[in-house]
Structure formats: structure tokens, C-alpha cells
Amino acid sequence: MSDRLPGFSTLAVHAGAQPDPTTGARATPIYQTTSFVFNDADHAASLFGLQAFGNIYTRIGNPTNAVLEERVAALEGGTAALAVASGHAAQVVILQQLLQPGDEFIAARKLYGGSINQFTHAFKSFGWNVVWADPDDIASFERAVTPRTKAIFIESIANPAGSITDIEAISTVARKAGVPLIVDNTLASPYLIRPIDHGADIVVHSLTKFLGGHGNSLGGIIVDAGTFDWSAGGKYPMLSEPRPEYHGIRLQETFGNFAFAIACRVLGLRDLGPALSPFNAFMILTGIETLPLRMQKHCENAKAVAEFLAGHPAVASVSYAGLPSDKYNQLARKYAPKGAGAVFTFSLKGGYDAGVSLVSKLQLFSHLANVGDTRSLVIHPASTTHSQLDDASKVKSGAGPDVVRLSIGIEDKEDLIADLEQALGA
């Protein structure tokens, strides 16, 4: 190509990939192997000592996974990426590089229920403490900062409510505090929002959702924006101090603007071990090729369904940022002008019982705990994904007892509306 920068759809198909040099295969091969042969003893030593890049063992890296990593990094505008076994695994690997026992990180209250549970309970065993802030009150993030704060974590589009987070405003708080901003971009995908463009230092995805897009493969990914100085202030010794296992290398000094991605690979993935299967990487790569087409259809359908529900007499309210009347519509126009996503919630006048009843009466929508599928999905969060929270916390996270979450697929919108209409009527 010329000096022209490829567009998003071109990157979604081509970034990171070349025809296989041995066979000429156009699709990225599945390198289904545990390990890789070294050229000689010196080559092996240089790989293990981080003096050369290459493949050692699929737990640390794999050529199929490398194409996926390069592609998502290109789509997000980052310097490098690391693919792992799930979105949850990605969050563990990220925070392992940033936090020591007793440290804190600030997280937005409006998060996926599994993340709330992981942050509140599982991370306590590592001595990592979460402090909650309200994404609708930017000052609450400022108030939450202490000398022990090492990161701020938000979702670009919050799960389950579909609310839009003011990334730039929270980035300003993170900069002032001298800590990185981590943005979970799962519900938006880089097609709708690129958090790095708005001040994010690290982007994380559950690849299982919109990037893979077909509900067939688990995966997670960490994207390094290359924007944070890990040596400043001595807050992040994993990156700034000599690493004894690598003969005293300082990762920030050696790897510069992709040091965080390297740390996640050679310190996190190496020792924690949540490796992504090359087969799953292949499936997710195939899904990403159609990401722009799918996201357009997802958003078109979601807006039509939200408009239908907003006018239905059994519905108390609809929370979808794509509706002009929604409180997040202005933020959606700023951050996601191509569409407000495909996941949103609505409240039923019949409360908890009506929500539970509705999901059992839908026929085209699948009742399951996932989002971002080509198929339309439904769940009642208060009785499932957010059931571990008390009632007050459920409401604060956007998962009150009367709330139903939809993930709108790419079917014909008329069929989706007809299914909701019959279920609401019943």
C-alpha cells in the first residue's frame, strides 16, 4: 500500500496477518503446538533472557495469538497487546503488574457483576483493595484518591445499563493522581469507542463478546496505549525496578512505550498461566473480520428495539444512550457517534416477578449469561449476574429488581420486536 493509513475495516481484516510463508495459506494458521524449536543454544538463551523476540512455549506466546494481539492493538490505537484466556484473566494480569499487597485501585460502581464480585472478594486474597466511585459524579473519583491508589478502572459503556462513561473527565483525575486509567471497552468495541483517543492508558476486553461476536470462544486481551511513564515516582516497581529473573533488566527502560504489555506477558502470563488457546484465537480473529458490519447492525437493531420498548405500556423506563431523551445521550454523541452499542436495560412496571416472567416467555431471545453475540440475548441481572449484591448495590450498579438486560443481535429487527411484544403481552 501507499503511505495512506488503512481504515478501520481494512485493519479488521488485515492487521497483523500475512500469507503463511511456508504454505501460502491466506487465513492465519492455527499453530496448535505447545512449544517451538530453537535455532541453537545461543538463540534459546537470548529468548529466555528477553534479548530477542520469538516463540518459546504457547503459555507465553503463540504465532496465531500474535496476529490477534497485533490486530486488536491496531484497532485500538495501542502500541502492543497480550491475549489471555478470558476478560477476568486479563484483569488479574493487569493489576498484578500495578498493585502490591495493601494497595488500592478505584473502580466505577457501574460494572459487569462478575467484575464487581472479582474486585470485592477475590482480589482481597491478594491484598488488593477496591474503592468505589460513581461514574455520574466525577468528583467522587477525586475524593477516592489516596497515597495507596495505583489505578482507576472504568467501563466505556457500562454493563448492564449501557450508560456512557465520561472517559476524558476521569482521565484528568487519573493524570492528576499520577496513576493509569484502565478502560474496559468490551461493550463498545473499538469500532464505536477508542478509549486511548480519550486518555486511557490501558484497554481491556473480554474477547468473548463483540470482538469474537459469535458466542463460541472465550478470550481476553490487554492493550498497552504506550502513554504512561512507569518510572515516575517509583509507584510501579514491577516495571521500573531491576527484575531478578531477567538479570536485572528494567522493563520500562528496556522496552519503552510497550513495557506494560511486555510485563503482562513475561511476569503475568508466564507465572499465572491463563494462556489463550490458539484455536480460540483463530475463531476470534475470524469474528473480528466482520466487526464493523456487525456493530452497525447491532446498533441499528438496538435503537429500534429501545424505541419500541419506550412506548410500551408495560415498560416503566428504558436506559439506552441512543435515545435522545436518555441522560447519557450527549455523552453518546461525543464518544460513540456511530452508535450507542447493543446492550441496554429496561424496567418493567411489574417489578422483580415481571422481569423473571418475561425472560421465560421470550422465544427468539436466548436466556443466558453473555452479551455481544450475533444472536439476541436476555437476562434478569438481579436474579443472576448481580445476585451476589445487596439490593442497594444492585440499584447503584444499574441492576435493580425490575431491570431486564438485552443484548441485541443481528437478526431482523421486526422479528425481535414481535418476540418482545408477545412476551410483554403475555
N, C-alpha and C positions, 0 to 999 in steps of 0.2 A: 504493500500500500504506500501512498504518498505520506507526507508529513501530517496529513489530516488525522485528528484524534477520532478513533472509532466511536460510534454512537452506542447507546445502551444495548439495543437489540443485537448489534454485531458482537459486542463483548459477551453477551449472554450465550452466544453460540460458539464463539471462537477463543475467548480469553484463556490463556494457559495451555491450549491444545495445539498439537501439530500432528500430521500423519505419522504413524509409527515408523521409525527409521528402519526397522528390520523387515516388517511385513508390508508396509504401505497402508495399513488399516487406517481408515479415516476416523472412525469412532475411537475414543480413548479406550485402550485395552484395560481389562480387569487384571491387574497384577496380583493374582491370588497366590501369594507366597509369603512365608514367614520371614525370610532373610535373603541377603544378597551377597554374592561372591566378591571378595576384594581382589584388586589387581595384584597386590603383593603385601608384604608385611608393613612397608612404609605407608602405603595407601590406607591400610586398616588403622594404623596408629594416628594418621592425620585426621581421619574421620572421627575417631573416638576423642581426639584432643581438640575438636572444633577448629582445626586449622584448614579443613576443606569441607565442602558441601557434598553430600552424596547419601546413598542408601545403605543402612546397616541392618535394620530389623523393623518389621512393619509396625511394631508398637511405637516406634519413634517417628517413622515416616515411610511413605509408600508412593510410587510414581502416580498411581491413579488418584490417590488423595491429594498429591501435589498439584494436579491440574485443577481439582476442586478448590483448593486453597487459593491458587493464583486467580481463578475466575471470580470468586467472591470478593477477594481483595480489590480486584479491578472494578467490580460493580459498586463497591462501597467507597472507592477512592482512598483505600488504605495502602500502606507500604508492604504488608505481609499478613498472612493468616495462618491459623492452625485449626485443622478439622479434628474433632473428637467424637466420642460415641453418642453424645446427647447434649441438649442445651443445658441440662443440670450439670453434666460433667464439665462443660465449658465454664460455668460459673465457679465451680470449685477450683479449677485450674487457674482462672484469672485471680481469684482472691488469695490463693496460696502464694502468689508472687508478691502481693501487696501487703498482707497482714501478718503480724506476729501475734502470739497469744496476748490478749488484753487490749488489742487494737479494736477500733470501731470503723464501721462504714455506715453512711447514711443512705437509706433507700426510700423511694416513694411508696406511699401506702397503697396506691392503686397498682397492683401487680398480679400476675398469674398466681393462683392459690398455691401451686406447688413451690413457687419461689418464696412466697411468704412463709411457708412451712419450713423450707430448707434454711432460710435466713434466721428464723426464730428459734428453731430447735436443733437441727443437725449441726449448724455451724458453732453452736455453743460448745460442742465437744472439742473443737479446735481452739477455743478461747477467743473466737471472733464474735464481736458484739454488734448487732444491728441497732441503729437509731432511726425511728420512722419519722418521715416528714410528709407534708401534704402538698402534692403537686399543684394544687389550686392556690397555694399560699407560698410563694417563693421565699418569703421571709422566714418560713419555718425551716428551710434548709440552712439559712444563715444561722439561726438560733441553735441548730443541732450541731454545728461545728465545734469541736474541742481539740486540744492538742493531740488526742489519740486518733482523730479522724484520718483515714488513709484513702478513702474513695467515696464517690457518690454514684448511686445506681438508680437508673430510671428506665421506663419503657417509652419508646417514641409514641406508640399507640397502645394504651393500657388495656390489658386483658383482665376482666371480661367486658368492661363498659365501652371500649372503643373510644375513650376520651384521648384527646391530643395533648401531649406534654410540651411545655414551652422550653425546648432544649436550650436555646440561646440564653435565656434568663438563668437557668440552672447552671449552665456552663460558666457564666460570670461568677456565680457563687463558688464553683469549684476552683476557678483560676485564683480568686481572692484567697481561698483557703490553701492553695498550693497542692491540690490533690487532683487525680484524674477523674474525668467524668466517663462512666461506663453506661452505654445505652443498649438496651435490649431492643433490637429492631425487627423482631420476629413478625409481628402483625403487619408492619408496613412493607417490609422488604425494601431493598434499595431502589426498586422501581418507583415507589411512592415517596420515600424519605431517605436521604443520605445524611445520617447524623453527624458525620465528620465535617460536612459543609457547615454545620451549625455549632461546632465547638466540642464534639465528642472526641475523646482520646482513645477509647476502646469501644468496639461494637461487638455485640454477641448475638447469635441467632440460635434458635432451635431449627436446624435444617429440616427436621421432620415436618415442618409446617409449610409455608408458602414457597420456600425455595425448592424443596423437593416436590411438594404440591400434589402428590398422588396418594398419600396415606399408606405408603408401602415400605418406608425405610426410616429408621431412627438416625439422627446425627446432630451434631452441634458444631459451631465454628466461632473462633475468636479472631477479630480483625484489629490489627495494630494500626492506628492512624499515623504513627510516627511523629506526633506533635508534642509529646510530654518529655521534659528533661528529668530523667530518673535519678540523676546525680545530685540534683538541687536539694539542699537541706538535710541530706543523709536519711531521709524518711524510708527509703526503699533499698535496704542492704542487699536483697536478693539480686538486684540489678547493678548496684553501684559499688559493692564491696568485692574483693577477690573471691572467686569460687574455688574452694579447695579441691573439689572433684575434677576441676579442669585446670589444674596447675596455676591457679591464681589469676585466671582471666577475669577482667571486669566486663560484664556483658554490655553495659551502656557504652563504655569506652571502645570496645571492640566492634560492636555491631550497630552503633549509632541509632538511626531512626527506625530500625526494625528490631531493636534489642528486646522489646517486650514479647514479641512473637517468638523470638529465639528462647527467651526464658521459659515461656509456657511450654515449649517443646522439650528442651533439654533438662529442665528442672521439674516441670509439672507432669507432662505426659510420660516422660521417661520413668518417673518414680511412682506416680499414681496409677498409670496404666490404662486410662479409658480410651483405648485406640478405636478408631473408626474402621469398620470392615471395608476393604477395597470394593466389594460388591455394592455395599450401601453407597459408597462414594460415586460409583458408576451410575447407580439409579438416580441419585440426587443431581448429578451433572446432567443427565438426560432431562430431568424435570426443569432445571434452570434454563435450558434452551427455549422453553416456551413461557418463561416467567412474564415477559411483557404482555403477551397475548392473554394469558390467564388473568393477570391482575386487572387489565382493562375490563374483562368480562365480570370478574368478581365484583368490582366497584360499581359497574353499571347495574348488575343484579341487586346488590346490597341497597343501593339508593332506592330502587323501585320497590323492594320489599319493605324498607323502612317507611316510605311514603304511604304504602298500603296500611301498615300497622298503625301509623299515626292517626289514621282516620277511622279505625275500627272501634266500635263501642265497647268491646270487652277489654280494650287496652288502656291502661292508666297513663302510660308515658313511654316514649321511645328515646333511647340515648344513642344517637348516631350523628357524628360530627358533620356528615354530609348534608344534613337537613339545615336549611337557612335559619330555622328557629332554635337550633341547638346551641348551648352555651359555648361549645368548643368550635363552632363553625368558623370564626375568624382565625383561630389557630390552624384549622384545617386548610383554609385558603392560603395561609402563609407557608406552612410546612409540607402540605400534601395537595398541591393544586390539581394533580391528575386524578385524585380520588381519596376518599377518607377511609379506605380499607373495606374489608368484607366481614369483620367481626363486630357485633354490637349487641346490645341488650335492650329488652323492653320489659315493662312491668305490667302485670295483669291485675285487674280490679279484684279478682277473687283471691289474691294473696298466695301463700305457700301452696295450698292444696290445688289451686288452679294451675300453678306452674308445673307441679308434678303430674297433674292430669293431662296437660297439654302435650307434654313430650311423649306420652304413651299413645296419643291419638294421631300424631303425625305419621304419614305413610312414606312420603318421598324423602323427608329429612331422616338422617340416621342419628339415633340417640347414642352418643358415645363421647368419650373424653379426648377430643382432639380438635384442632382447627386447621385451616389452610389446605383443605382437601379440595379436589375437583368436585366432590360430592357435597351437598349441603348437609350441615350437621347441627344438632341441637343438644343442649344440656341445661339442667336446672342447677346452677352453681351452688346454691345454699345447701342442697342435699348431697352434693358430690365434690366438686373440685375445691370448694371453700368450706366444706362441712366441718373442718377442724377448727375454724374460727368461732369465737363467740358472736352473738347476734350484732353487737355494736361494731365489731371489727368487720363483719360481713358487709354491713351497710357502708362503712368507710371505704372498703375496697371495691364497692360497686356491685356487690353480690348479695343484696338484701333478699329476704324470703320470697318476695313476689317477683323476682327477676328471672328471666329466661335469656340464655345466651344463644345467639345464632352465629354460625359461620357459613356464609352464603357461597355456594359453589358456582359452577359454570353451566348449570342446566338452563333450560328456557325459563325466564322469569315468570311467565304466565303460569307455568306448572307449579312453581314454588309458591306463588300467591294462592293458587287454588288449593294446595295442600294445607296451607295455614288457615285459609278461610273455612275449610271443612272441619278442621280440628278446633278452631275457636268457636264455630257454630255448635259443635257437639258438646 
